[in-house]
Amino acid sequence: MERRGPFLPVIGALIALAWATLVLWERSPYGRYLDHGDWTASGFAAEICRALPSGRVVLPALIYVAGWLLMSVAMMLPGIVPLLDIFRRVSLARRDRHLLLALVVAGYLAVWLIFGIAAQGLDLGVHAILGGSALLLPYAWLLGAAVIALAGAFELSPLKHFCLDKCRTPMSFVIQHWRGYAHRRQALLLGLHHGAFCVGCCWAIMLVMLIVGMGNVGLMLTFGAILAIEKNVAWGARLSAPFGAGLLGWAAVILAVHLLG
């Protein structure tokens, strides 16, 4: 029987550490820094910003990157465990197999980091527009409802299922992208390619998390479990339709509460 070695314990420990850090961060006095509001308005972060050159730009960026990476590891890494296990077996005979596996994970998370930076830039731009307009500010809730409705509609779209199919077939994905030469570059590219399809599958849900706030660990855990089931369980693809309907219903409730309340 093939020995798995430390693979599953290490990956499981990394995911558990990300969740534990998010929970402790959320419950700490600095939990508000997980949200996408003004981290530098008051408290410890504001003091650092005043002390450091360009602190009001650098510190929020570092906090956001840390929070986004933690969320990506916690929510997204469970979905690629089958691919990592297949790649581990394919590269088992190589002495640098642990480095290659780390490069796959690094490439995967790099794509999510790029997406997170772009999403945060968009979020800051929208907040700047809303904050500068007394006419638009009372309707800021409409943006949240629209993003949730977009996520629900995307769950029902052909693009969602095309990207999900790529995520649900890790063996064929590794065979397609692992050429057997330039091993380190190929391992990184494998992670990048898989990350791109994973972003294509889950970007709308992650935008919902950005709108709701990365400090909402309960919602994060719920969404992360659903996404992991979609990718890894035999009947997981059938979960997309009720999940999308639930998101559309959530958006409709928000709309009704504000229009009828």
Secondary structure, 3 states (H helix, E strand, C coil): CCCCCCHHHHHHHHHHHHHHHHHHHHHCCCHHHHCCCCCCCCHHHHHHHHHCCCHHHHHHHHHHHHHHHHHHHHHHHHHHHHHHHHHHHHCCCCCCHHHHHHHHHHHHHHHHHHHHHHHHHHHHHHHHHHHCCCCCHHHHHHHHHHHHHHHHHHHCCHHHHHHHHHHCCHHHHHHHHCCCCCHHHHHHHHHHHHHHHHHHHHHHHHHHHHHHCCCCHHHHHHHHHHHHHHHHCCCHHHHHHHHHHHHHHHHHHHHHHHHHC
